[in-house]
């Protein structure tokens, strides 16, 4: 999955910015080091809650080059397979990413609900969410 761009809806970009502060000295409030990290969680949450949402007004946030081949790519393929149930479609990297983007687009709402809207610090809420599921 090289040289492809990853997109989110423009109206969700502020949420990504709010949770991702590269180099922040305060991870309690900015629990994600990179946009990719937040995107991966949002895609997983979207798939978990079947919250696929097409992107209507796209915002380019990063390159697919940042996905780790042995960690991130298998997760993205599993998310795409859960939706498509067709292995042939999974040979198309753009199709896999389009599916992941749709789930991330719908799943970011659940991320915000769990880690921002709950009382407490976002990092503590993220840890609590991971431990409870």
N, C-alpha and C positions, 0 to 999 in steps of 0.2 A: 504494500500500500504506500507507494511513493508518489510524491509530486501532485497530490490532490488536495484541494482546499476543504476545510471543515466550516460549516455554516450553522448559525443559529438565527432565530428571528431577531430582528433589530430591537423589538420591544423587550427582549429578554437579556440584552447585552448589559444593561445596568445591573441586573441581578448578578451576572457573572463578575462584573467589576467589583461589586460589593463584597463578594465572597473570596475573590482571588486578589491578593496583593503580593506580587512578587517581591521578595526581599523584606517583607514586613517584619518588624520587630515584635509584633503582637499576633501570634497565631491563634490566640483565643478568639479573636474577632474575625480573622481571615484564615479559615482552616485549610484552604486549598492553595498549594504552592503554584499551580499552573492552571490555565484554562482547560487543558487536556484532562487533568485530574477531576475537575468538576464536571466536565462533559461526560466522562466515563461513568461517574456516579449517576448523573441525570439520565443517561441512556439506560442504565440498569434499573433505575427506579421507574422509568417510563415503561420498560418491558414488564417489570413486576406488576404494575398496576394497569397494564394494557392501555397506556395513555399515549398512543401514537398520534402525533399532531403534525400535519404537513407544515413546512415552513412557507410563510406567505411573503414576508419582506426580509430577505436574507442579509446577514452580516457575516463577513469572513472573519474568523477568529484565530485560526492557526492552520498549519500544514499537516497533512497526514504523516509526514516524515517523523513526527514526534512520537507516534505510536510505537511501542516496543513490540517487536515481532513475536516474542515468546510469551508476553503477558497480555498486552492490550488487544492485539489482533485476534487471538482465539476468543476473547470475550465478545468482540464486535461480531465475529462470525456466528457465535452461538446466539446472540441477540437477533441477527438477521435470519438464522435458521428457524428460530422459534416463530417468527412471523411468516416466513415463506414456505417452510417445509419442503424446499426444493434445493438440492445440492448444486444443481447447475447454475442457479442464480447467484450462488455464493462464489463463483469463479470471477464474477464481475465486481472488482473492488469498489467502483462507484456505486453500484447497487447496494453493497454491504454498508457503505458509509451513508447513503441516503436513508436507509432504514434506521441506522443508529442515530442519525440527525433527527429523524422524526420522533424517535423515542426520547432523545435528550430534550427535544423541544417540549414534549408533553410532560416529561419527568422532572423538569426543573421546578415545577410547581410543588411537587412532593418533597423535593430537597429543601426548598424554602420553608414549607410547612413544618418539616421535621427539625431543621437546625436553626432557622432564623425566627420563626414565629413562636416557638416554644420558649418558655422562660429559661433564662440562663445564657451562658456564653455559647456561641456557635460551635466551637471546638468540642466543648463538653457534650453538647447535644448530638454532634456527629458521632462521637464515641459511643454514646448511649444508644443511638439508632443502630449502629453496627453490631453492638453487643446484644441487642434485643431481637434482631432478625435472624 
